[in-house]
Amino acid sequence: MVLCGISTNIGVESTARFAYEYGYNQIFVEDAMSALSAEEHTATVTKIFPRIGLVRKTDEILAGLS
């Protein structure tokens, strides 16, 4: 599952936690999501997401598809 979205630390993180509980493999598109502050975004991307999936940038994901 590839995740991105509007609210890194709220909507995307909630979806990611739920998906993790159901055993989904996840890739988080770091530069295709944001939060109300850079600090909130960075905290989730560096502390939470690496524990439950892979964190990648858009260009890395697109390169892997070709």
PDBQT receptor file of N, H, CA, C and O in Angstrom, charges set to zero:
ATOM      1  N   MET A   1       0.852  -1.149   0.000  1.00  0.00    +0.000 N 
ATOM      2  CA  MET A   1       0.000   0.000   0.000  1.00  0.00    +0.000 C 
ATOM      3  C   MET A   1       0.910   1.227   0.000  1.00  0.00    +0.000 C 
ATOM      4  O   MET A   1       1.855   1.312   0.783  1.00  0.00    +0.000 OA
ATOM      5  N   VAL A   2       0.611   2.172  -0.887  1.00  0.00    +0.000 N 
ATOM      6  H   VAL A   2      -0.157   2.103  -1.523  1.00  0.00    +0.000 HD
ATOM      7  CA  VAL A   2       1.379   3.414  -0.956  1.00  0.00    +0.000 C 
ATOM      8  C   VAL A   2       0.509   4.515  -0.369  1.00  0.00    +0.000 C 
ATOM      9  O   VAL A   2      -0.608   4.746  -0.832  1.00  0.00    +0.000 OA
ATOM     10  N   LEU A   3       1.025   5.193   0.650  1.00  0.00    +0.000 N 
ATOM     11  H   LEU A   3       1.933   5.005   1.026  1.00  0.00    +0.000 HD
ATOM     12  CA  LEU A   3       0.252   6.224   1.338  1.00  0.00    +0.000 C 
ATOM     13  C   LEU A   3       0.837   7.614   1.158  1.00  0.00    +0.000 C 
ATOM     14  O   LEU A   3       2.051   7.812   1.196  1.00  0.00    +0.000 OA
ATOM     15  N   CYS A   4      -0.054   8.563   0.963  1.00  0.00    +0.000 N 
ATOM     16  H   CYS A   4      -1.041   8.402   0.932  1.00  0.00    +0.000 HD
ATOM     17  CA  CYS A   4       0.277   9.981   0.967  1.00  0.00    +0.000 C 
ATOM     18  C   CYS A   4      -0.986  10.696   1.436  1.00  0.00    +0.000 C 
ATOM     19  O   CYS A   4      -2.013  10.051   1.646  1.00  0.00    +0.000 OA
ATOM     20  N   GLY A   5      -0.928  11.998   1.600  1.00  0.00    +0.000 N 
ATOM     21  H   GLY A   5      -0.094  12.522   1.429  1.00  0.00    +0.000 HD
ATOM     22  CA  GLY A   5      -2.136  12.678   2.042  1.00  0.00    +0.000 C 
ATOM     23  C   GLY A   5      -1.888  14.060   2.590  1.00  0.00    +0.000 C 
ATOM     24  O   GLY A   5      -0.777  14.587   2.533  1.00  0.00    +0.000 OA
ATOM     25  N   ILE A   6      -2.941  14.632   3.121  1.00  0.00    +0.000 N 
ATOM     26  H   ILE A   6      -3.844  14.204   3.168  1.00  0.00    +0.000 HD
ATOM     27  CA  ILE A   6      -2.921  16.026   3.544  1.00  0.00    +0.000 C 
ATOM     28  C   ILE A   6      -2.359  16.200   4.949  1.00  0.00    +0.000 C 
ATOM     29  O   ILE A   6      -1.621  17.153   5.197  1.00  0.00    +0.000 OA
ATOM     30  N   SER A   7      -2.680  15.329   5.848  1.00  0.00    +0.000 N 
ATOM     31  H   SER A   7      -3.279  14.554   5.647  1.00  0.00    +0.000 HD
ATOM     32  CA  SER A   7      -2.276  15.523   7.240  1.00  0.00    +0.000 C 
ATOM     33  C   SER A   7      -1.415  14.349   7.712  1.00  0.00    +0.000 C 
ATOM     34  O   SER A   7      -1.927  13.335   8.187  1.00  0.00    +0.000 OA
ATOM     35  N   THR A   8      -0.109  14.508   7.572  1.00  0.00    +0.000 N 
ATOM     36  H   THR A   8       0.307  15.332   7.186  1.00  0.00    +0.000 HD
ATOM     37  CA  THR A   8       0.845  13.439   7.878  1.00  0.00    +0.000 C 
ATOM     38  C   THR A   8       0.583  12.796   9.227  1.00  0.00    +0.000 C 
ATOM     39  O   THR A   8       0.440  11.577   9.323  1.00  0.00    +0.000 OA
ATOM     40  N   ASN A   9       0.520  13.609  10.260  1.00  0.00    +0.000 N 
ATOM     41  H   ASN A   9       0.636  14.599  10.181  1.00  0.00    +0.000 HD
ATOM     42  CA  ASN A   9       0.471  13.089  11.624  1.00  0.00    +0.000 C 
ATOM     43  C   ASN A   9      -0.936  12.810  12.140  1.00  0.00    +0.000 C 
ATOM     44  O   ASN A   9      -1.105  12.375  13.279  1.00  0.00    +0.000 OA
ATOM     45  N   ILE A  10      -1.936  13.056  11.319  1.00  0.00    +0.000 N 
ATOM     46  H   ILE A  10      -1.799  13.410  10.393  1.00  0.00    +0.000 HD
ATOM     47  CA  ILE A  10      -3.300  12.773  11.756  1.00  0.00    +0.000 C 
ATOM     48  C   ILE A  10      -3.926  11.748  10.806  1.00  0.00    +0.000 C 
ATOM     49  O   ILE A  10      -4.017  10.570  11.153  1.00  0.00    +0.000 OA
ATOM     50  N   GLY A  11      -4.350  12.165   9.640  1.00  0.00    +0.000 N 
ATOM     51  H   GLY A  11      -4.276  13.121   9.359  1.00  0.00    +0.000 HD
ATOM     52  CA  GLY A  11      -5.034  11.275   8.714  1.00  0.00    +0.000 C 
ATOM     53  C   GLY A  11      -4.169  10.149   8.184  1.00  0.00    +0.000 C 
ATOM     54  O   GLY A  11      -4.559   8.982   8.218  1.00  0.00    +0.000 OA
ATOM     55  N   VAL A  12      -2.987  10.507   7.692  1.00  0.00    +0.000 N 
ATOM     56  H   VAL A  12      -2.670  11.455   7.664  1.00  0.00    +0.000 HD
ATOM     57  CA  VAL A  12      -2.117   9.482   7.116  1.00  0.00    +0.000 C 
ATOM     58  C   VAL A  12      -1.633   8.526   8.203  1.00  0.00    +0.000 C 
ATOM     59  O   VAL A  12      -1.627   7.312   8.003  1.00  0.00    +0.000 OA
ATOM     60  N   GLU A  13      -1.231   9.060   9.336  1.00  0.00    +0.000 N 
ATOM     61  H   GLU A  13      -1.235  10.046   9.499  1.00  0.00    +0.000 HD
ATOM     62  CA  GLU A  13      -0.752   8.197  10.423  1.00  0.00    +0.000 C 
ATOM     63  C   GLU A  13      -1.853   7.281  10.948  1.00  0.00    +0.000 C 
ATOM     64  O   GLU A  13      -1.594   6.112  11.232  1.00  0.00    +0.000 OA
ATOM     65  N   SER A  14      -3.066   7.785  11.080  1.00  0.00    +0.000 N 
ATOM     66  H   SER A  14      -3.277   8.735  10.849  1.00  0.00    +0.000 HD
ATOM     67  CA  SER A  14      -4.180   6.944  11.537  1.00  0.00    +0.000 C 
ATOM     68  C   SER A  14      -4.441   5.803  10.569  1.00  0.00    +0.000 C 
ATOM     69  O   SER A  14      -4.630   4.659  10.980  1.00  0.00    +0.000 OA
ATOM     70  N   THR A  15      -4.451   6.119   9.288  1.00  0.00    +0.000 N 
ATOM     71  H   THR A  15      -4.297   7.048   8.954  1.00  0.00    +0.000 HD
ATOM     72  CA  THR A  15      -4.647   5.082   8.265  1.00  0.00    +0.000 C 
ATOM     73  C   THR A  15      -3.515   4.066   8.317  1.00  0.00    +0.000 C 
ATOM     74  O   THR A  15      -3.745   2.861   8.218  1.00  0.00    +0.000 OA
ATOM     75  N   ALA A  16      -2.289   4.563   8.473  1.00  0.00    +0.000 N 
ATOM     76  H   ALA A  16      -2.103   5.542   8.554  1.00  0.00    +0.000 HD
ATOM     77  CA  ALA A  16      -1.118   3.678   8.513  1.00  0.00    +0.000 C 
ATOM     78  C   ALA A  16      -1.155   2.738   9.710  1.00  0.00    +0.000 C 
ATOM     79  O   ALA A  16      -0.834   1.558   9.578  1.00  0.00    +0.000 OA
ATOM     80  N   ARG A  17      -1.535   3.236  10.852  1.00  0.00    +0.000 N 
ATOM     81  H   ARG A  17      -1.796   4.195  10.960  1.00  0.00    +0.000 HD
ATOM     82  CA  ARG A  17      -1.604   2.385  12.047  1.00  0.00    +0.000 C 
ATOM     83  C   ARG A  17      -2.662   1.289  11.873  1.00  0.00    +0.000 C 
ATOM     84  O   ARG A  17      -2.442   0.133  12.235  1.00  0.00    +0.000 OA
ATOM     85  N   PHE A  18      -3.796   1.669  11.322  1.00  0.00    +0.000 N 
ATOM     86  H   PHE A  18      -3.975   2.608  11.027  1.00  0.00    +0.000 HD
ATOM     87  CA  PHE A  18      -4.871   0.710  11.081  1.00  0.00    +0.000 C 
ATOM     88  C   PHE A  18      -4.418  -0.359  10.083  1.00  0.00    +0.000 C 
ATOM     89  O   PHE A  18      -4.628  -1.552  10.300  1.00  0.00    +0.000 OA
ATOM     90  N   ALA A  19      -3.794   0.086   8.985  1.00  0.00    +0.000 N 
ATOM     91  H   ALA A  19      -3.623   1.055   8.809  1.00  0.00    +0.000 HD
ATOM     92  CA  ALA A  19      -3.308  -0.850   7.962  1.00  0.00    +0.000 C 
ATOM     93  C   ALA A  19      -2.244  -1.781   8.526  1.00  0.00    +0.000 C 
ATOM     94  O   ALA A  19      -2.212  -2.963   8.184  1.00  0.00    +0.000 OA
ATOM     95  N   TYR A  20      -1.386  -1.271   9.374  1.00  0.00    +0.000 N 
ATOM     96  H   TYR A  20      -1.411  -0.310   9.652  1.00  0.00    +0.000 HD
ATOM     97  CA  TYR A  20      -0.338  -2.077  10.006  1.00  0.00    +0.000 C 
ATOM     98  C   TYR A  20      -0.955  -3.203  10.839  1.00  0.00    +0.000 C 
ATOM     99  O   TYR A  20      -0.493  -4.343  10.802  1.00  0.00    +0.000 OA
ATOM    100  N   GLU A  21      -1.995  -2.866  11.579  1.00  0.00    +0.000 N 
ATOM    101  H   GLU A  21      -2.370  -1.940  11.609  1.00  0.00    +0.000 HD
ATOM    102  CA  GLU A  21      -2.668  -3.870  12.401  1.00  0.00    +0.000 C 
ATOM    103  C   GLU A  21      -3.267  -4.994  11.555  1.00  0.00    +0.000 C 
ATOM    104  O   GLU A  21      -3.417  -6.121  12.027  1.00  0.00    +0.000 OA
ATOM    105  N   TYR A  22      -3.604  -4.685  10.317  1.00  0.00    +0.000 N 
ATOM    106  H   TYR A  22      -3.482  -3.769   9.933  1.00  0.00    +0.000 HD
ATOM    107  CA  TYR A  22      -4.163  -5.687   9.405  1.00  0.00    +0.000 C 
ATOM    108  C   TYR A  22      -3.105  -6.354   8.542  1.00  0.00    +0.000 C 
ATOM    109  O   TYR A  22      -3.431  -7.152   7.662  1.00  0.00    +0.000 OA
ATOM    110  N   GLY A  23      -1.839  -6.034   8.788  1.00  0.00    +0.000 N 
ATOM    111  H   GLY A  23      -1.575  -5.386   9.502  1.00  0.00    +0.000 HD
ATOM    112  CA  GLY A  23      -0.754  -6.721   8.119  1.00  0.00    +0.000 C 
ATOM    113  C   GLY A  23      -0.365  -6.203   6.744  1.00  0.00    +0.000 C 
ATOM    114  O   GLY A  23       0.338  -6.894   6.007  1.00  0.00    +0.000 OA
ATOM    115  N   TYR A  24      -0.799  -5.019   6.385  1.00  0.00    +0.000 N 
ATOM    116  H   TYR A  24      -1.369  -4.457   6.984  1.00  0.00    +0.000 HD
ATOM    117  CA  TYR A  24      -0.429  -4.457   5.088  1.00  0.00    +0.000 C 
ATOM    118  C   TYR A  24       1.023  -4.004   5.070  1.00  0.00    +0.000 C 
ATOM    119  O   TYR A  24       1.518  -3.438   6.045  1.00  0.00    +0.000 OA
ATOM    120  N   ASN A  25       1.698  -4.255   3.965  1.00  0.00    +0.000 N 
ATOM    121  H   ASN A  25       1.296  -4.715   3.173  1.00  0.00    +0.000 HD
ATOM    122  CA  ASN A  25       3.020  -3.677   3.716  1.00  0.00    +0.000 C 
ATOM    123  C   ASN A  25       2.789  -2.253   3.214  1.00  0.00    +0.000 C 
ATOM    124  O   ASN A  25       1.942  -2.026   2.351  1.00  0.00    +0.000 OA
ATOM    125  N   GLN A  26       3.539  -1.302   3.754  1.00  0.00    +0.000 N 
ATOM    126  H   GLN A  26       4.227  -1.487   4.456  1.00  0.00    +0.000 HD
ATOM    127  CA  GLN A  26       3.269   0.099   3.453  1.00  0.00    +0.000 C 
ATOM    128  C   GLN A  26       4.512   0.835   2.980  1.00  0.00    +0.000 C 
ATOM    129  O   GLN A  26       5.630   0.581   3.430  1.00  0.00    +0.000 OA
ATOM    130  N   ILE A  27       4.273   1.757   2.057  1.00  0.00    +0.000 N 
ATOM    131  H   ILE A  27       3.365   1.963   1.692  1.00  0.00    +0.000 HD
ATOM    132  CA  ILE A  27       5.303   2.696   1.625  1.00  0.00    +0.000 C 
ATOM    133  C   ILE A  27       4.714   4.084   1.820  1.00  0.00    +0.000 C 
ATOM    134  O   ILE A  27       3.608   4.368   1.360  1.00  0.00    +0.000 OA
ATOM    135  N   PHE A  28       5.452   4.938   2.497  1.00  0.00    +0.000 N 
ATOM    136  H   PHE A  28       6.350   4.707   2.870  1.00  0.00    +0.000 HD
ATOM    137  CA  PHE A  28       5.006   6.302   2.775  1.00  0.00    +0.000 C 
ATOM    138  C   PHE A  28       5.748   7.269   1.863  1.00  0.00    +0.000 C 
ATOM    139  O   PHE A  28       6.978   7.309   1.859  1.00  0.00    +0.000 OA
ATOM    140  N   VAL A  29       4.995   8.045   1.092  1.00  0.00    +0.000 N 
ATOM    141  H   VAL A  29       3.996   8.012   1.095  1.00  0.00    +0.000 HD
ATOM    142  CA  VAL A  29       5.581   8.994   0.148  1.00  0.00    +0.000 C 
ATOM    143  C   VAL A  29       5.811  10.305   0.891  1.00  0.00    +0.000 C 
ATOM    144  O   VAL A  29       4.930  11.160   0.976  1.00  0.00    +0.000 OA
ATOM    145  N   GLU A  30       7.004  10.433   1.418  1.00  0.00    +0.000 N 
ATOM    146  H   GLU A  30       7.720   9.739   1.349  1.00  0.00    +0.000 HD
ATOM    147  CA  GLU A  30       7.365  11.534   2.310  1.00  0.00    +0.000 C 
ATOM    148  C   GLU A  30       7.069  12.914   1.737  1.00  0.00    +0.000 C 
ATOM    149  O   GLU A  30       6.586  13.789   2.456  1.00  0.00    +0.000 OA
ATOM    150  N   ASP A  31       7.347  13.119   0.462  1.00  0.00    +0.000 N 
ATOM    151  H   ASP A  31       7.739  12.409  -0.122  1.00  0.00    +0.000 HD
ATOM    152  CA  ASP A  31       7.157  14.439  -0.136  1.00  0.00    +0.000 C 
ATOM    153  C   ASP A  31       5.788  14.610  -0.803  1.00  0.00    +0.000 C 
ATOM    154  O   ASP A  31       5.581  15.556  -1.563  1.00  0.00    +0.000 OA
ATOM    155  N   ALA A  32       4.862  13.702  -0.520  1.00  0.00    +0.000 N 
ATOM    156  H   ALA A  32       5.030  12.934   0.098  1.00  0.00    +0.000 HD
ATOM    157  CA  ALA A  32       3.499  13.812  -1.036  1.00  0.00    +0.000 C 
ATOM    158  C   ALA A  32       2.498  13.883   0.112  1.00  0.00    +0.000 C 
ATOM    159  O   ALA A  32       1.348  13.464  -0.023  1.00  0.00    +0.000 OA
ATOM    160  N   MET A  33       2.948  14.417   1.236  1.00  0.00    +0.000 N 
ATOM    161  H   MET A  33       3.882  14.757   1.346  1.00  0.00    +0.000 HD
ATOM    162  CA  MET A  33       2.085  14.640   2.392  1.00  0.00    +0.000 C 
ATOM    163  C   MET A  33       2.623  15.830   3.164  1.00  0.00    +0.000 C 
ATOM    164  O   MET A  33       3.776  16.224   2.989  1.00  0.00    +0.000 OA
ATOM    165  N   SER A  34       1.794  16.398   4.011  1.00  0.00    +0.000 N 
ATOM    166  H   SER A  34       0.857  16.078   4.153  1.00  0.00    +0.000 HD
ATOM    167  CA  SER A  34       2.239  17.525   4.824  1.00  0.00    +0.000 C 
ATOM    168  C   SER A  34       1.425  17.567   6.115  1.00  0.00    +0.000 C 
ATOM    169  O   SER A  34       0.447  16.839   6.283  1.00  0.00    +0.000 OA
ATOM    170  N   ALA A  35       1.854  18.427   7.005  1.00  0.00    +0.000 N 
ATOM    171  H   ALA A  35       2.649  19.019   6.868  1.00  0.00    +0.000 HD
ATOM    172  CA  ALA A  35       1.165  18.606   8.286  1.00  0.00    +0.000 C 
ATOM    173  C   ALA A  35       1.045  20.100   8.553  1.00  0.00    +0.000 C 
ATOM    174  O   ALA A  35       1.494  20.919   7.751  1.00  0.00    +0.000 OA
ATOM    175  N   LEU A  36       0.443  20.447   9.674  1.00  0.00    +0.000 N 
ATOM    176  H   LEU A  36       0.078  19.782  10.325  1.00  0.00    +0.000 HD
ATOM    177  CA  LEU A  36       0.313  21.866  10.002  1.00  0.00    +0.000 C 
ATOM    178  C   LEU A  36       1.661  22.533  10.241  1.00  0.00    +0.000 C 
ATOM    179  O   LEU A  36       1.806  23.741  10.049  1.00  0.00    +0.000 OA
ATOM    180  N   SER A  37       2.646  21.742  10.660  1.00  0.00    +0.000 N 
ATOM    181  H   SER A  37       2.528  20.761  10.816  1.00  0.00    +0.000 HD
ATOM    182  CA  SER A  37       3.986  22.292  10.856  1.00  0.00    +0.000 C 
ATOM    183  C   SER A  37       5.022  21.293  10.352  1.00  0.00    +0.000 C 
ATOM    184  O   SER A  37       4.762  20.093  10.276  1.00  0.00    +0.000 OA
ATOM    185  N   ALA A  38       6.182  21.802  10.014  1.00  0.00    +0.000 N 
ATOM    186  H   ALA A  38       6.393  22.777  10.075  1.00  0.00    +0.000 HD
ATOM    187  CA  ALA A  38       7.277  20.937   9.570  1.00  0.00    +0.000 C 
ATOM    188  C   ALA A  38       7.694  19.981  10.678  1.00  0.00    +0.000 C 
ATOM    189  O   ALA A  38       8.080  18.844  10.409  1.00  0.00    +0.000 OA
ATOM    190  N   GLU A  39       7.618  20.436  11.917  1.00  0.00    +0.000 N 
ATOM    191  H   GLU A  39       7.305  21.360  12.136  1.00  0.00    +0.000 HD
ATOM    192  CA  GLU A  39       8.007  19.599  13.050  1.00  0.00    +0.000 C 
ATOM    193  C   GLU A  39       7.093  18.386  13.191  1.00  0.00    +0.000 C 
ATOM    194  O   GLU A  39       7.562  17.278  13.452  1.00  0.00    +0.000 OA
ATOM    195  N   GLU A  40       5.790  18.594  13.019  1.00  0.00    +0.000 N 
ATOM    196  H   GLU A  40       5.408  19.493  12.807  1.00  0.00    +0.000 HD
ATOM    197  CA  GLU A  40       4.839  17.482  13.117  1.00  0.00    +0.000 C 
ATOM    198  C   GLU A  40       5.074  16.477  11.996  1.00  0.00    +0.000 C 
ATOM    199  O   GLU A  40       5.080  15.268  12.225  1.00  0.00    +0.000 OA
ATOM    200  N   HIS A  41       5.264  16.983  10.797  1.00  0.00    +0.000 N 
ATOM    201  H   HIS A  41       5.258  17.966  10.611  1.00  0.00    +0.000 HD
ATOM    202  CA  HIS A  41       5.534  16.110   9.645  1.00  0.00    +0.000 C 
ATOM    203  C   HIS A  41       6.809  15.299   9.877  1.00  0.00    +0.000 C 
ATOM    204  O   HIS A  41       6.817  14.079   9.714  1.00  0.00    +0.000 OA
ATOM    205  N   THR A  42       7.866  15.977  10.252  1.00  0.00    +0.000 N 
ATOM    206  H   THR A  42       7.859  16.969  10.384  1.00  0.00    +0.000 HD
ATOM    207  CA  THR A  42       9.158  15.320  10.454  1.00  0.00    +0.000 C 
ATOM    208  C   THR A  42       9.099  14.275  11.561  1.00  0.00    +0.000 C 
ATOM    209  O   THR A  42       9.677  13.196  11.427  1.00  0.00    +0.000 OA
ATOM    210  N   ALA A  43       8.419  14.580  12.636  1.00  0.00    +0.000 N 
ATOM    211  H   ALA A  43       7.949  15.456  12.746  1.00  0.00    +0.000 HD
ATOM    212  CA  ALA A  43       8.318  13.624  13.746  1.00  0.00    +0.000 C 
ATOM    213  C   ALA A  43       7.662  12.325  13.301  1.00  0.00    +0.000 C 
ATOM    214  O   ALA A  43       8.152  11.243  13.623  1.00  0.00    +0.000 OA
ATOM    215  N   THR A  44       6.575  12.419  12.577  1.00  0.00    +0.000 N 
ATOM    216  H   THR A  44       6.177  13.298  12.316  1.00  0.00    +0.000 HD
ATOM    217  CA  THR A  44       5.882  11.208  12.131  1.00  0.00    +0.000 C 
ATOM    218  C   THR A  44       6.711  10.447  11.100  1.00  0.00    +0.000 C 
ATOM    219  O   THR A  44       6.823   9.223  11.165  1.00  0.00    +0.000 OA
ATOM    220  N   VAL A  45       7.291  11.181  10.145  1.00  0.00    +0.000 N 
ATOM    221  H   VAL A  45       7.200  12.175  10.092  1.00  0.00    +0.000 HD
ATOM    222  CA  VAL A  45       8.056  10.544   9.068  1.00  0.00    +0.000 C 
ATOM    223  C   VAL A  45       9.331   9.885   9.589  1.00  0.00    +0.000 C 
ATOM    224  O   VAL A  45       9.760   8.866   9.048  1.00  0.00    +0.000 OA
ATOM    225  N   THR A  46       9.936  10.445  10.624  1.00  0.00    +0.000 N 
ATOM    226  H   THR A  46       9.587  11.273  11.064  1.00  0.00    +0.000 HD
ATOM    227  CA  THR A  46      11.205   9.889  11.117  1.00  0.00    +0.000 C 
ATOM    228  C   THR A  46      11.054   8.944  12.304  1.00  0.00    +0.000 C 
ATOM    229  O   THR A  46      11.916   8.095  12.529  1.00  0.00    +0.000 OA
ATOM    230  N   LYS A  47       9.973   9.078  13.062  1.00  0.00    +0.000 N 
ATOM    231  H   LYS A  47       9.273   9.768  12.879  1.00  0.00    +0.000 HD
ATOM    232  CA  LYS A  47       9.826   8.265  14.276  1.00  0.00    +0.000 C 
ATOM    233  C   LYS A  47       8.768   7.163  14.166  1.00  0.00    +0.000 C 
ATOM    234  O   LYS A  47       8.970   6.065  14.685  1.00  0.00    +0.000 OA
ATOM    235  N   ILE A  48       7.660   7.436  13.507  1.00  0.00    +0.000 N 
ATOM    236  H   ILE A  48       7.496   8.328  13.086  1.00  0.00    +0.000 HD
ATOM    237  CA  ILE A  48       6.556   6.476  13.457  1.00  0.00    +0.000 C 
ATOM    238  C   ILE A  48       6.605   5.610  12.204  1.00  0.00    +0.000 C 
ATOM    239  O   ILE A  48       6.616   4.382  12.294  1.00  0.00    +0.000 OA
ATOM    240  N   PHE A  49       6.634   6.246  11.038  1.00  0.00    +0.000 N 
ATOM    241  H   PHE A  49       6.625   7.243  10.964  1.00  0.00    +0.000 HD
ATOM    242  CA  PHE A  49       6.544   5.497   9.789  1.00  0.00    +0.000 C 
ATOM    243  C   PHE A  49       7.643   4.455   9.594  1.00  0.00    +0.000 C 
ATOM    244  O   PHE A  49       7.343   3.367   9.103  1.00  0.00    +0.000 OA
ATOM    245  N   PRO A  50       8.889   4.726   9.950  1.00  0.00    +0.000 N 
ATOM    246  CA  PRO A  50       9.918   3.681   9.754  1.00  0.00    +0.000 C 
ATOM    247  C   PRO A  50       9.666   2.404  10.562  1.00  0.00    +0.000 C 
ATOM    248  O   PRO A  50      10.207   1.349  10.230  1.00  0.00    +0.000 OA
ATOM    249  N   ARG A  51       8.873   2.487  11.590  1.00  0.00    +0.000 N 
ATOM    250  H   ARG A  51       8.434   3.344  11.860  1.00  0.00    +0.000 HD
ATOM    251  CA  ARG A  51       8.562   1.309  12.406  1.00  0.00    +0.000 C 
ATOM    252  C   ARG A  51       7.505   0.415  11.769  1.00  0.00    +0.000 C 
ATOM    253  O   ARG A  51       7.384  -0.761  12.112  1.00  0.00    +0.000 OA
ATOM    254  N   ILE A  52       6.732   0.991  10.828  1.00  0.00    +0.000 N 
ATOM    255  H   ILE A  52       6.830   1.947  10.550  1.00  0.00    +0.000 HD
ATOM    256  CA  ILE A  52       5.618   0.219  10.276  1.00  0.00    +0.000 C 
ATOM    257  C   ILE A  52       5.647   0.122   8.749  1.00  0.00    +0.000 C 
ATOM    258  O   ILE A  52       4.733  -0.446   8.150  1.00  0.00    +0.000 OA
ATOM    259  N   GLY A  53       6.674   0.664   8.125  1.00  0.00    +0.000 N 
ATOM    260  H   GLY A  53       7.415   1.125   8.612  1.00  0.00    +0.000 HD
ATOM    261  CA  GLY A  53       6.766   0.585   6.670  1.00  0.00    +0.000 C 
ATOM    262  C   GLY A  53       8.031   1.245   6.157  1.00  0.00    +0.000 C 
ATOM    263  O   GLY A  53       8.961   1.524   6.913  1.00  0.00    +0.000 OA
ATOM    264  N   LEU A  54       8.044   1.487   4.855  1.00  0.00    +0.000 N 
ATOM    265  H   LEU A  54       7.288   1.260   4.241  1.00  0.00    +0.000 HD
ATOM    266  CA  LEU A  54       9.182   2.135   4.206  1.00  0.00    +0.000 C 
ATOM    267  C   LEU A  54       8.840   3.585   3.912  1.00  0.00    +0.000 C 
ATOM    268  O   LEU A  54       7.720   3.890   3.503  1.00  0.00    +0.000 OA
ATOM    269  N   VAL A  55       9.790   4.474   4.117  1.00  0.00    +0.000 N 
ATOM    270  H   VAL A  55      10.700   4.227   4.450  1.00  0.00    +0.000 HD
ATOM    271  CA  VAL A  55       9.609   5.885   3.798  1.00  0.00    +0.000 C 
ATOM    272  C   VAL A  55      10.441   6.175   2.551  1.00  0.00    +0.000 C 
ATOM    273  O   VAL A  55      11.647   5.932   2.525  1.00  0.00    +0.000 OA
ATOM    274  N   ARG A  56       9.782   6.696   1.521  1.00  0.00    +0.000 N 
ATOM    275  H   ARG A  56       8.802   6.894   1.542  1.00  0.00    +0.000 HD
ATOM    276  CA  ARG A  56      10.454   6.995   0.259  1.00  0.00    +0.000 C 
ATOM    277  C   ARG A  56       9.954   8.319  -0.295  1.00  0.00    +0.000 C 
ATOM    278  O   ARG A  56       8.920   8.837   0.128  1.00  0.00    +0.000 OA
ATOM    279  N   LYS A  57      10.705   8.855  -1.247  1.00  0.00    +0.000 N 
ATOM    280  H   LYS A  57      11.544   8.433  -1.590  1.00  0.00    +0.000 HD
ATOM    281  CA  LYS A  57      10.296  10.060  -1.965  1.00  0.00    +0.000 C 
ATOM    282  C   LYS A  57       9.623   9.640  -3.272  1.00  0.00    +0.000 C 
ATOM    283  O   LYS A  57       9.807   8.517  -3.741  1.00  0.00    +0.000 OA
ATOM    284  N   THR A  58       8.855  10.540  -3.843  1.00  0.00    +0.000 N 
ATOM    285  H   THR A  58       8.706  11.452  -3.462  1.00  0.00    +0.000 HD
ATOM    286  CA  THR A  58       8.112  10.248  -5.066  1.00  0.00    +0.000 C 
ATOM    287  C   THR A  58       9.004   9.724  -6.170  1.00  0.00    +0.000 C 
ATOM    288  O   THR A  58       8.670   8.729  -6.813  1.00  0.00    +0.000 OA
ATOM    289  N   ASP A  59      10.143  10.380  -6.405  1.00  0.00    +0.000 N 
ATOM    290  H   ASP A  59      10.414  11.189  -5.882  1.00  0.00    +0.000 HD
ATOM    291  CA  ASP A  59      11.019   9.957  -7.509  1.00  0.00    +0.000 C 
ATOM    292  C   ASP A  59      11.564   8.550  -7.305  1.00  0.00    +0.000 C 
ATOM    293  O   ASP A  59      11.787   7.830  -8.278  1.00  0.00    +0.000 OA
ATOM    294  N   GLU A  60      11.782   8.147  -6.057  1.00  0.00    +0.000 N 
ATOM    295  H   GLU A  60      11.601   8.732  -5.267  1.00  0.00    +0.000 HD
ATOM    296  CA  GLU A  60      12.243   6.783  -5.783  1.00  0.00    +0.000 C 
ATOM    297  C   GLU A  60      11.163   5.760  -6.127  1.00  0.00    +0.000 C 
ATOM    298  O   GLU A  60      11.458   4.702  -6.684  1.00  0.00    +0.000 OA
ATOM    299  N   ILE A  61       9.940   6.072  -5.800  1.00  0.00    +0.000 N 
ATOM    300  H   ILE A  61       9.701   6.931  -5.348  1.00  0.00    +0.000 HD
ATOM    301  CA  ILE A  61       8.839   5.152  -6.089  1.00  0.00    +0.000 C 
ATOM    302  C   ILE A  61       8.610   5.053  -7.593  1.00  0.00    +0.000 C 
ATOM    303  O   ILE A  61       8.429   3.955  -8.120  1.00  0.00    +0.000 OA
ATOM    304  N   LEU A  62       8.616   6.178  -8.279  1.00  0.00    +0.000 N 
ATOM    305  H   LEU A  62       8.763   7.069  -7.851  1.00  0.00    +0.000 HD
ATOM    306  CA  LEU A  62       8.421   6.154  -9.723  1.00  0.00    +0.000 C 
ATOM    307  C   LEU A  62       9.550   5.431 -10.431  1.00  0.00    +0.000 C 
ATOM    308  O   LEU A  62       9.307   4.731 -11.414  1.00  0.00    +0.000 OA
ATOM    309  N   ALA A  63      10.772   5.582  -9.959  1.00  0.00    +0.000 N 
ATOM    310  H   ALA A  63      10.969   6.151  -9.161  1.00  0.00    +0.000 HD
ATOM    311  CA  ALA A  63      11.892   4.875 -10.558  1.00  0.00    +0.000 C 
ATOM    312  C   ALA A  63      11.744   3.365 -10.386  1.00  0.00    +0.000 C 
ATOM    313  O   ALA A  63      12.128   2.590 -11.262  1.00  0.00    +0.000 OA
ATOM    314  N   GLY A  64      11.195   2.963  -9.270  1.00  0.00    +0.000 N 
ATOM    315  H   GLY A  64      10.883   3.592  -8.558  1.00  0.00    +0.000 HD
ATOM    316  CA  GLY A  64      10.992   1.532  -9.023  1.00  0.00    +0.000 C 
ATOM    317  C   GLY A  64       9.890   0.927  -9.871  1.00  0.00    +0.000 C 
ATOM    318  O   GLY A  64       9.836  -0.292 -10.031  1.00  0.00    +0.000 OA
ATOM    319  N   LEU A  65       9.018   1.749 -10.413  1.00  0.00    +0.000 N 
ATOM    320  H   LEU A  65       9.062   2.740 -10.283  1.00  0.00    +0.000 HD
ATOM    321  CA  LEU A  65       7.930   1.268 -11.234  1.00  0.00    +0.000 C 
ATOM    322  C   LEU A  65       8.339   1.081 -12.704  1.00  0.00    +0.000 C 
ATOM    323  O   LEU A  65       7.666   0.381 -13.461  1.00  0.00    +0.000 OA
ATOM    324  N   SER A  66       9.435   1.711 -13.085  1.00  0.00    +0.000 N 
ATOM    325  H   SER A  66       9.981   2.280 -12.470  1.00  0.00    +0.000 HD
ATOM    326  CA  SER A  66       9.830   1.620 -14.495  1.00  0.00    +0.000 C 
ATOM    327  C   SER A  66      10.838   0.533 -14.745  1.00  0.00    +0.000 C 
ATOM    328  O   SER A  66      11.265   0.337 -15.883  1.00  0.00    +0.000 OA
TER     329      SER A  66
